[in-house]
Amino acid sequence: MLTKKHIVAATALTLMAAGTAMAQDFKAGDLLVRARAVHLDSANKDSTGLNLSVNDKWLPEVDFTYFLSPNLAAELILTVPQKHTLSAGDAKIGSLKHLPPTLTVQYHFDAGSGIKPYVGAGLNYTRFSSVKLPEGVGIKKNSTGLALQAGVDVAISKDMYVNFDVKKAAISTKVSAGGERIGKFKVDPLLVGVGLGWKF
């Protein structure tokens, strides 16, 4: 089973082998399209007293990075709605889906030898759907929060890159019971991903 340790090890090997890649510098108008496998690790911070949590999971991710200059870019990060089990303590009490498109502005560095680190910051919007909870319990179905990002693209050919990416997103929802608010549940996931990118 692929773990975060395997991702880090594979990325380290790729970095060591990157020196022979014939990468070109990014320029204004370039589009970098990536596909990633991402592990979502939820912070599960709960103020309701119910000890709420959602399960960690792997998910697919696609992003589109448009370069405004050789160093400045905007990235749109997308996936499909992700289903999670919601638990209170050790008891499963329901399920929900979340769709979390994220837009970041990035600064890309040129470390040489085809290695291109970047940092980014932006906004995450999350929509909760298919919410199945005990009768009388509800959640707010929209969340907007800050997203922070760091990663690196490593050239393996002229227009192809291996990507390693880490994001932290602020995702939360207000929880109510019997029509009264009882607290806030913060998912606030750490997202660690690895994938491939193609420059157009």
Short mmCIF file of the C-alpha atoms (twelve columns), coordinates in Angstrom:
data_MODEL
# 
_entry.id   MODEL 
# 
loop_
_atom_site.group_PDB 
_atom_site.id 
_atom_site.type_symbol 
_atom_site.label_atom_id 
_atom_site.label_alt_id 
_atom_site.label_comp_id 
_atom_site.label_asym_id 
_atom_site.label_seq_id 
_atom_site.Cartn_x 
_atom_site.Cartn_y 
_atom_site.Cartn_z 
_atom_site.pdbx_PDB_model_num 
ATOM 1   C CA . MET A 1   0.000   0.000  0.000   1 
ATOM 2   C CA . LEU A 2   1.301   3.408  -0.987  1 
ATOM 3   C CA . THR A 3   2.023   5.591  2.051   1 
ATOM 4   C CA . LYS A 4   3.281   9.143  2.566   1 
ATOM 5   C CA . LYS A 5   6.727   7.671  3.365   1 
ATOM 6   C CA . HIS A 6   6.774   5.984  -0.048  1 
ATOM 7   C CA . ILE A 7   5.850   9.293  -1.711  1 
ATOM 8   C CA . VAL A 8   8.700   11.124 0.031   1 
ATOM 9   C CA . ALA A 9   11.203  8.390  -0.892  1 
ATOM 10  C CA . ALA A 10  10.126  8.352  -4.533  1 
ATOM 11  C CA . THR A 11  10.325  12.123 -4.737  1 
ATOM 12  C CA . ALA A 12  13.833  12.129 -3.244  1 
ATOM 13  C CA . LEU A 13  15.011  9.622  -5.860  1 
ATOM 14  C CA . THR A 14  13.461  11.724 -8.612  1 
ATOM 15  C CA . LEU A 15  15.211  14.856 -7.350  1 
ATOM 16  C CA . MET A 16  18.577  13.059 -7.402  1 
ATOM 17  C CA . ALA A 17  17.994  11.899 -10.989 1 
ATOM 18  C CA . ALA A 18  16.749  15.212 -12.331 1 
ATOM 19  C CA . GLY A 19  20.057  16.666 -13.457 1 
ATOM 20  C CA . THR A 20  19.891  15.215 -16.966 1 
ATOM 21  C CA . ALA A 21  16.399  16.490 -17.773 1 
ATOM 22  C CA . MET A 22  16.222  18.935 -20.683 1 
ATOM 23  C CA . ALA A 23  13.599  21.248 -19.147 1 
ATOM 24  C CA . GLN A 24  12.788  24.688 -20.465 1 
ATOM 25  C CA . ASP A 25  12.014  27.633 -18.211 1 
ATOM 26  C CA . PHE A 26  8.377   28.572 -17.743 1 
ATOM 27  C CA . LYS A 27  7.199   31.727 -19.491 1 
ATOM 28  C CA . ALA A 28  4.066   33.858 -19.522 1 
ATOM 29  C CA . GLY A 29  1.233   31.995 -21.230 1 
ATOM 30  C CA . ASP A 30  2.483   28.487 -20.394 1 
ATOM 31  C CA . LEU A 31  -0.086  26.027 -19.030 1 
ATOM 32  C CA . LEU A 32  1.013   23.220 -16.704 1 
ATOM 33  C CA . VAL A 33  -1.570  20.447 -16.261 1 
ATOM 34  C CA . ARG A 34  -1.006  17.947 -13.449 1 
ATOM 35  C CA . ALA A 35  -2.692  14.763 -12.252 1 
ATOM 36  C CA . ARG A 36  -1.997  13.750 -8.657  1 
ATOM 37  C CA . ALA A 37  -2.810  11.061 -6.109  1 
ATOM 38  C CA . VAL A 38  -3.445  12.924 -2.852  1 
ATOM 39  C CA . HIS A 39  -3.726  11.716 0.726   1 
ATOM 40  C CA . LEU A 40  -6.171  13.700 2.855   1 
ATOM 41  C CA . ASP A 41  -5.307  13.736 6.571   1 
ATOM 42  C CA . SER A 42  -8.039  15.500 8.564   1 
ATOM 43  C CA . ALA A 43  -7.231  17.552 11.673  1 
ATOM 44  C CA . ASN A 44  -10.675 16.654 13.136  1 
ATOM 45  C CA . LYS A 45  -10.983 19.627 15.515  1 
ATOM 46  C CA . ASP A 46  -14.394 19.599 17.177  1 
ATOM 47  C CA . SER A 47  -16.021 22.064 19.607  1 
ATOM 48  C CA . THR A 48  -19.412 20.309 19.807  1 
ATOM 49  C CA . GLY A 49  -18.427 17.880 22.566  1 
ATOM 50  C CA . LEU A 50  -19.347 14.947 20.307  1 
ATOM 51  C CA . ASN A 51  -15.749 14.098 19.330  1 
ATOM 52  C CA . LEU A 52  -16.623 14.257 15.638  1 
ATOM 53  C CA . SER A 53  -14.211 13.012 12.974  1 
ATOM 54  C CA . VAL A 54  -14.092 12.073 9.296   1 
ATOM 55  C CA . ASN A 55  -11.937 9.335  7.821   1 
ATOM 56  C CA . ASP A 56  -8.639  9.973  6.064   1 
ATOM 57  C CA . LYS A 57  -8.463  8.814  2.451   1 
ATOM 58  C CA . TRP A 58  -6.688  8.872  -0.912  1 
ATOM 59  C CA . LEU A 59  -8.308  10.911 -3.674  1 
ATOM 60  C CA . PRO A 60  -7.610  11.923 -7.288  1 
ATOM 61  C CA . GLU A 61  -6.738  15.524 -8.086  1 
ATOM 62  C CA . VAL A 62  -6.278  17.514 -11.300 1 
ATOM 63  C CA . ASP A 63  -4.896  21.031 -11.443 1 
ATOM 64  C CA . PHE A 64  -4.321  23.677 -14.082 1 
ATOM 65  C CA . THR A 65  -1.476  26.154 -13.547 1 
ATOM 66  C CA . TYR A 66  -1.380  29.205 -15.814 1 
ATOM 67  C CA . PHE A 67  1.825   31.250 -15.841 1 
ATOM 68  C CA . LEU A 68  1.407   35.031 -15.733 1 
ATOM 69  C CA . SER A 69  5.200   35.468 -15.857 1 
ATOM 70  C CA . PRO A 70  8.213   33.110 -15.578 1 
ATOM 71  C CA . ASN A 71  7.777   33.065 -11.784 1 
ATOM 72  C CA . LEU A 72  4.157   33.996 -11.063 1 
ATOM 73  C CA . ALA A 73  1.270   31.620 -11.727 1 
ATOM 74  C CA . ALA A 74  -2.341  30.891 -10.766 1 
ATOM 75  C CA . GLU A 75  -3.433  27.329 -10.048 1 
ATOM 76  C CA . LEU A 76  -6.968  25.890 -10.062 1 
ATOM 77  C CA . ILE A 77  -7.166  22.617 -8.103  1 
ATOM 78  C CA . LEU A 78  -10.066 20.242 -8.756  1 
ATOM 79  C CA . THR A 79  -11.322 16.805 -7.774  1 
ATOM 80  C CA . VAL A 80  -14.640 14.937 -7.780  1 
ATOM 81  C CA . PRO A 81  -17.006 14.896 -4.756  1 
ATOM 82  C CA . GLN A 82  -15.393 12.820 -2.015  1 
ATOM 83  C CA . LYS A 83  -17.438 10.642 0.329   1 
ATOM 84  C CA . HIS A 84  -16.481 10.500 4.013   1 
ATOM 85  C CA . THR A 85  -17.788 8.603  7.001   1 
ATOM 86  C CA . LEU A 86  -18.636 10.858 9.949   1 
ATOM 87  C CA . SER A 87  -18.044 9.413  13.413  1 
ATOM 88  C CA . ALA A 88  -18.740 10.523 16.978  1 
ATOM 89  C CA . GLY A 89  -16.048 8.924  19.077  1 
ATOM 90  C CA . ASP A 90  -15.787 5.342  17.833  1 
ATOM 91  C CA . ALA A 91  -19.366 5.212  16.534  1 
ATOM 92  C CA . LYS A 92  -20.236 5.900  12.897  1 
ATOM 93  C CA . ILE A 93  -23.184 8.299  12.799  1 
ATOM 94  C CA . GLY A 94  -23.463 9.180  9.124   1 
ATOM 95  C CA . SER A 95  -21.752 10.226 5.930   1 
ATOM 96  C CA . LEU A 96  -21.311 13.186 3.625   1 
ATOM 97  C CA . LYS A 97  -19.590 14.246 0.422   1 
ATOM 98  C CA . HIS A 98  -17.392 17.299 -0.022  1 
ATOM 99  C CA . LEU A 99  -16.294 19.102 -3.181  1 
ATOM 100 C CA . PRO A 100 -13.323 21.422 -2.463  1 
ATOM 101 C CA . PRO A 101 -12.156 23.463 -5.493  1 
ATOM 102 C CA . THR A 102 -9.171  25.647 -4.573  1 
ATOM 103 C CA . LEU A 103 -7.534  28.593 -6.318  1 
ATOM 104 C CA . THR A 104 -3.993  29.633 -5.385  1 
ATOM 105 C CA . VAL A 105 -1.466  32.210 -6.576  1 
ATOM 106 C CA . GLN A 106 2.041   30.735 -6.749  1 
ATOM 107 C CA . TYR A 107 5.614   31.935 -6.908  1 
ATOM 108 C CA . HIS A 108 7.924   29.546 -8.765  1 
ATOM 109 C CA . PHE A 109 11.676  29.420 -8.135  1 
ATOM 110 C CA . ASP A 110 14.325  28.070 -10.493 1 
ATOM 111 C CA . ALA A 111 16.740  25.873 -8.569  1 
ATOM 112 C CA . GLY A 112 18.510  24.680 -11.727 1 
ATOM 113 C CA . SER A 113 18.893  21.154 -13.119 1 
ATOM 114 C CA . GLY A 114 15.190  21.008 -13.955 1 
ATOM 115 C CA . ILE A 115 14.091  21.441 -10.318 1 
ATOM 116 C CA . LYS A 116 11.393  24.085 -9.854  1 
ATOM 117 C CA . PRO A 117 10.074  24.612 -6.294  1 
ATOM 118 C CA . TYR A 118 7.044   26.807 -5.623  1 
ATOM 119 C CA . VAL A 119 4.941   28.236 -2.807  1 
ATOM 120 C CA . GLY A 120 1.351   29.378 -3.007  1 
ATOM 121 C CA . ALA A 121 -1.589  30.825 -1.106  1 
ATOM 122 C CA . GLY A 122 -5.229  31.243 -1.958  1 
ATOM 123 C CA . LEU A 123 -8.827  30.316 -1.163  1 
ATOM 124 C CA . ASN A 124 -10.664 27.036 -0.780  1 
ATOM 125 C CA . TYR A 125 -14.411 26.752 -1.279  1 
ATOM 126 C CA . THR A 126 -16.015 23.524 -0.073  1 
ATOM 127 C CA . ARG A 127 -19.569 22.368 -0.732  1 
ATOM 128 C CA . PHE A 128 -20.973 19.568 1.451   1 
ATOM 129 C CA . SER A 129 -23.627 17.358 -0.142  1 
ATOM 130 C CA . SER A 130 -25.356 13.978 0.291   1 
ATOM 131 C CA . VAL A 131 -25.356 14.652 4.041   1 
ATOM 132 C CA . LYS A 132 -26.787 11.717 5.983   1 
ATOM 133 C CA . LEU A 133 -26.915 12.377 9.739   1 
ATOM 134 C CA . PRO A 134 -29.162 11.387 12.656  1 
ATOM 135 C CA . GLU A 135 -32.587 13.041 12.644  1 
ATOM 136 C CA . GLY A 136 -32.434 16.602 13.955  1 
ATOM 137 C CA . VAL A 137 -28.677 17.000 13.372  1 
ATOM 138 C CA . GLY A 138 -27.491 19.289 10.589  1 
ATOM 139 C CA . ILE A 139 -24.444 21.101 9.231   1 
ATOM 140 C CA . LYS A 140 -23.785 24.256 7.266   1 
ATOM 141 C CA . LYS A 141 -23.202 23.132 3.685   1 
ATOM 142 C CA . ASN A 142 -20.673 25.772 2.563   1 
ATOM 143 C CA . SER A 143 -17.146 26.574 3.756   1 
ATOM 144 C CA . THR A 144 -14.628 29.170 2.599   1 
ATOM 145 C CA . GLY A 145 -11.108 29.360 3.983   1 
ATOM 146 C CA . LEU A 146 -7.434  29.996 3.401   1 
ATOM 147 C CA . ALA A 147 -5.262  27.473 1.548   1 
ATOM 148 C CA . LEU A 148 -1.451  27.313 1.743   1 
ATOM 149 C CA . GLN A 149 0.753   25.289 -0.583  1 
ATOM 150 C CA . ALA A 150 4.345   24.261 -1.230  1 
ATOM 151 C CA . GLY A 151 5.735   21.871 -3.790  1 
ATOM 152 C CA . VAL A 152 8.267   21.109 -6.459  1 
ATOM 153 C CA . ASP A 153 8.184   20.138 -10.125 1 
ATOM 154 C CA . VAL A 154 11.074  17.988 -11.317 1 
ATOM 155 C CA . ALA A 155 11.671  17.723 -15.066 1 
ATOM 156 C CA . ILE A 156 11.915  14.208 -16.501 1 
ATOM 157 C CA . SER A 157 11.730  15.347 -20.137 1 
ATOM 158 C CA . LYS A 158 11.436  18.612 -22.059 1 
ATOM 159 C CA . ASP A 159 7.777   19.231 -21.160 1 
ATOM 160 C CA . MET A 160 7.013   16.594 -18.502 1 
ATOM 161 C CA . TYR A 161 7.467   16.835 -14.727 1 
ATOM 162 C CA . VAL A 162 7.135   14.755 -11.598 1 
ATOM 163 C CA . ASN A 163 5.315   16.790 -8.967  1 
ATOM 164 C CA . PHE A 164 5.351   16.638 -5.159  1 
ATOM 165 C CA . ASP A 165 2.859   18.922 -3.425  1 
ATOM 166 C CA . VAL A 166 1.703   19.692 0.128   1 
ATOM 167 C CA . LYS A 167 -1.351  21.806 0.945   1 
ATOM 168 C CA . LYS A 168 -3.121  22.893 4.124   1 
ATOM 169 C CA . ALA A 169 -6.728  24.002 3.696   1 
ATOM 170 C CA . ALA A 170 -9.124  25.588 6.186   1 
ATOM 171 C CA . ILE A 171 -12.394 23.654 5.881   1 
ATOM 172 C CA . SER A 172 -15.040 23.795 8.618   1 
ATOM 173 C CA . THR A 173 -18.779 23.610 9.207   1 
ATOM 174 C CA . LYS A 174 -21.221 24.702 11.899  1 
ATOM 175 C CA . VAL A 175 -23.105 21.832 13.556  1 
ATOM 176 C CA . SER A 176 -26.676 22.122 14.846  1 
ATOM 177 C CA . ALA A 177 -29.029 19.848 16.763  1 
ATOM 178 C CA . GLY A 178 -32.740 20.508 17.154  1 
ATOM 179 C CA . GLY A 179 -32.308 23.785 15.284  1 
ATOM 180 C CA . GLU A 180 -29.716 25.108 17.760  1 
ATOM 181 C CA . ARG A 181 -26.034 25.560 16.985  1 
ATOM 182 C CA . ILE A 182 -23.894 23.300 19.205  1 
ATOM 183 C CA . GLY A 183 -20.406 24.037 17.863  1 
ATOM 184 C CA . LYS A 184 -18.033 23.917 14.929  1 
ATOM 185 C CA . PHE A 185 -16.300 20.973 13.302  1 
ATOM 186 C CA . LYS A 186 -12.992 21.745 11.557  1 
ATOM 187 C CA . VAL A 187 -11.693 19.277 8.980   1 
ATOM 188 C CA . ASP A 188 -8.664  21.499 8.142   1 
ATOM 189 C CA . PRO A 189 -6.936  18.732 6.143   1 
ATOM 190 C CA . LEU A 190 -3.276  18.298 5.299   1 
ATOM 191 C CA . LEU A 191 -3.086  17.150 1.670   1 
ATOM 192 C CA . VAL A 192 0.077   15.392 0.498   1 
ATOM 193 C CA . GLY A 193 0.225   14.504 -3.184  1 
ATOM 194 C CA . VAL A 194 2.432   13.135 -5.916  1 
ATOM 195 C CA . GLY A 195 1.798   13.110 -9.638  1 
ATOM 196 C CA . LEU A 196 2.823   14.018 -13.159 1 
ATOM 197 C CA . GLY A 197 2.605   17.340 -14.995 1 
ATOM 198 C CA . TRP A 198 2.656   18.292 -18.655 1 
ATOM 199 C CA . LYS A 199 3.549   21.770 -19.953 1 
ATOM 200 C CA . PHE A 200 1.662   23.184 -22.926 1 
# 
